[in-house]
Amino acid sequence: MGFNTGVAPAEALYGQVVNAARQPMLYNAYGVPDTVDGRFDMIVLHLFLLIDRFSGEGRQHPVLQAVLEELFVDMDRSLRELGAGDTGVKKRIHVMIDSLYGRLEAYNQALKGGEAEMAAALARNVYRAPDAAPAGVESLTGYVYRARETLAGQTEDAILAGAVQFPMGEAGEPQWAGRL
């Protein structure tokens, strides 16, 4: 699923992030909006989980940085396929960059505050419900913590080589793939 950064492990990792973010259970059982924004939010959440697996300077590893570049290459291509012109793509990519880094920081801070803080961050960012606990947010919060456990059981070397596993739905594999 290479998108163009030329860093094979990053391309593989990004493909696995996208597959995990497209699990039907996230949308069907957890109520994540099945929209372009909802799918973007799930990719960002899985990128957060991937980066969170590393500590300190490990988070700045060139492969992880290239995974983030893969996201923007993918977003650029997807926006163009949806008909956005150069000016529109630039503006939307800047919004996406701001959204990405804002969510990464929000989720990082939420982890420090525990499950209730994570649920609140997910409600705000994924469900766009800052003052309510939408149906599914508890399940999605549980998924975040299961994913952290799953990722903790994988070596950094294996991940940086391009192999990562996230918890999968009942069927064990995402049932659809493709782009945003």
N, C-alpha and C positions, 0 to 999 in steps of 0.2 A: 504494500500500500504506500510506496514511497511518494512523497509529495515534492521533493526537490532540494532538500538541504544537502544531500550528498553524504550524510552521516548515517550509515546503515543501521546502527543500533538505535539511533533516535527515530528513524523512520519506522522501525519495528515497534518501538515502545509507543509511539504516537498511534500507530494502527491498533495496538492492544488497548490503549486508553479509549479510543473511539469505539471499539467493539464493546468494551465494558460499559461505556456511557450510553450505549444503544440497547441495553438489555430491556426487553419489553416489561419486565417486572417493575422497573423504575417508573414507568409511565402508567402501566395498568394497575399495579397493586399499590404503589406509593403515591400516585396522583401527581407526579411531575408533569407539568404541561407539555404535551407533545406538539411543540412549536419550535421554530428556529431558535427562539430565546431559551426554551426549556432544554433543547439538545445542547446548545452552547453551554448552559449552566452545568449540565452533566459532564461535559468534556472538561470544563474548568474544575469541577469537583474532583474528578479522577486525576487530573494533573496535580491538583493540590495534594491528594493522597500519595501520589507517586513522589513528589518533591518532599513531602513531609517524612517519608521513609528515611531520608538522609538527614544527617545533623550537621550543624555548623557549616564549614567550608565545603562539605560534600554536596550541599545544595547548589553550589556554584559550578559543579562538574560540567565540563563542556558538553557531554552527552545530554544532560538535563537541560542545559541552555538551548541545545539544538532541538530538543523536543518542543520547547516553547516556540522556536522558530517554525517548526513544522505546523503548529497551530495556526500561525499567521499566514503561512503559505496556503494552508487549506482554506482558511477564512477568505483570503483574497480570491482564490479560485472559485469558491462557492458563491461569493457575492457577485462576481463577474458572470457566473452561470445564471444567477437570478436576474441579470440584466443591469446591474449597477455599472456606471461609467467610472472612469479614472478618478474624477473628483469625488463622486459618491463613495467609491471604495476607500479612498484615503480617509475621508471623514469617519466612515463606519469602523475602519480598522483602528483609528485613534480611540473611538468610543470603546471598542472591544478591549484594547490594551488597558485603558483605565478600568474597565469592568474586571478584567482578569486580575490585575494587581490589587484592586480593592477587595475582591473576593478572597484572594490568597491571604491577604492580611486579616480580613474578617474571620476566616476559618482558623487561621493560626491563633488569633486571640481567643476565639471561642474554645479551642481545645484546652487552653489554660484555665478556662472557667468551668469546664465540665460539660456533661451531656445537656443540661438545660440551656447553657449558652450556645452550644452547637445547634440545638433545635431552634433557638431563636435566630441564629445566623442563617440557617437553612430556610426558615420561614420567610425572612426578609429577602434573601437573595434568589432562592429557587421558586418559591410560591408567591412572591411579591405580596406577602401578608405580614406587614410589620407589627400589627397589633393583635394578631390572632394565631392560633395554633391549628393550621389547616390539617385536614385528614391526610394521613400519610407521612407527616413530618416526623413522627416518632419512629416509624419504620425506616425512613431514610436516615435518621440519626443512628439507629441501630446498625444499618448498613455501613455507615461511615466507620463505626468502631470495629465492625467485623472486618472491613477492608484493611484497616490499620493493623489488625492482628494477622491477617493473611499476608500482608506486605512485610511485616516484621519477621515472618518465618522464611523470607527469601533473602539470599545474600546480596549485598550491594554489588559485588562483582557480576553475578548472574543478571541482575537488573541492568547494569550498565552495559552488558554485552547484548542487550536487546530482548531479554525474556522477563516478563512480569506477569503475574496472575492476580486477578481481582476475584472476589466472590461472584459466582454466577447464579442466575435464577434457577428455577426448578429443572429446566431442560439441560442445564449445564453449559449452554453456549448461547450467545445472542442469536435471536432468530432473524435478524435483519442487519444488514450492513450497508455501507455506502457513505454518502456525504451528508452534511447538515441538511 
